């Protein structure tokens, strides 16, 4: 959760970062992931693939939640962008 708060702070979205910190302090991690992903989407922020995969692997990232759906969409987008940047002749496998 702290990594998402840092990303929001770096984007100067201080109110979003403070809200996320408060959600984490309250121990509401599933809601925190939803809030983080909704904030990132709203602000046009794409977290790193590693951070997204870490969140998606968390038991607190519930299948069907906003965090799960947005995270999957961002991972697909990142994968497509990576494939577009591959040199000609490179095979990209799932």
Helices and strands as residue ranges (DSSP letters): H 2-10, H 14-25, H 29-43, H 49-56, H 66-84
